[in-house]
Amino acid sequence: MTAPDLRCHNLTKDYGSVRAVDNVSFDVPAGSFFSILGPSGCGKTTIMRMIAGFQEPTSGDIQIKGKSVLNVPPNKRPVNMVFQHLALFPMMNVAENIGYGLRRRKVDKTQITRKVDEALDRIGLPGIGKRQVSELSGGQKQRVAIARCMVLEPDVLLLDEPLGALDLKLRDQMKVELKALQAAFDTTFLYITHDQSEALVMSDAIAVMNAGRFEQVGAAQDLYHNPKTAFVAGFVGESNRWLGTVSRREGKHVEIMAANGQAIRALASGEALVRGAKAEVFVRPEAIRVSHDASDLSGAENILSGTVEQILFNGAASRILVRPDGGGEILEVNMPQAGGVSTWAKGHAAHVGWSHDQSIAFVQRAR
């Protein structure tokens, strides 16, 4: 069996009494795009810095193509790294920036020229080698920074929030381009981000990280539709959330009595959700239907009545905010513009409904 390009085994990092990374293990297969997604301070950048060799793990092992790199200095490891601040050299032109690492390795000048030209072709910027960095757009600088790494032919490219400094429209464009570049170079990418949209769009697999540990690893669709923990359900995508107590259980479904007296029926995430257990329930905004007439919500096991609090326009869709009768958490409902948004206004009475299979309950997390 072929070894993965990157394997981290029981990786742990302590800073005094603080455990930043807690016994994390994962494999990144050759040629894949693997992302670590999590909030600031969860430990994801610490993992990347240990892989790059900038920090030593407290325990555990890091293998690249089946060989441990724990005692290998950073400049000898078969990895390269793209940072959020791209650190291109302003006094060098594009070709000189891309060829910098090759010159440090004392590669023949003719070979450097060939490799730089090949890299420029692969990133879709042929013929711009003589341009100054200051003449490039943000997206072009991003591609040049990646090309500078890729001419060194690393086994793994590490990317630490590389789109964070770009504006929203350019970030959206670069999500598509980064995935295409990864395929063009056929290199394994390990991507670190706190932005779920980046991870969901680009990744073959995503590890959702929280407080030093991986909560769940899987494909984007699996994380979104089948979260295994309350943290993943709340962090990946948008969700409505209630806190309450399990009032009864029937097979794989539970009924949760929320603080305002609402009964919410949901899929149970595990056997610990028994009568009396404290629980939290999640349902996606797009899973909820909203109607002027409750009779239009046939088939929905959960039906609540309320009042439209606000309507937020968001291009192709709008978000309708409904305050349930009797108080409690405001419900967010996604509705396409063609779905009848124009019939709604603030203050309208509303009925919302969804299937019990479209909401999921977890044992309430300790705060």
Buried (B, 14 or more C-beta within 10 A) or exposed (E): EEBBBBBBBEBBBBEEEEBBBBBBEBBBBBBBBBBBBBEEEBBBBBBBBBBBBEBEBBEBBBBBBEEEBEEBEBEEBBBBBBBBEBEBEEEBBBBBBBBBBBEEEEBEEEEBBEBBBBBBEBBEBEEBBEBEBEEBEBBBBBBBBBBBBBBBEBBBBBBBBBBBBBEEEBBBBBBEBBBBBBEBBEBBBBBBBBBBEBBBBBBBBBBBBBBBBBBBBBBBEBBBEBBBBBBBBBBBBEBBEBBBBBBEBEEEBBBBBBEEEBBBBBBBBEEEBEEEBBBBBBBBBBBBBBBEEBEEBEEBBBBBBBBBBEBEEEEEBBBBBBBBBEEBBEBBBBBEEEEEBEEBEEEBEBBBBBBBEBBBBBBBEEE
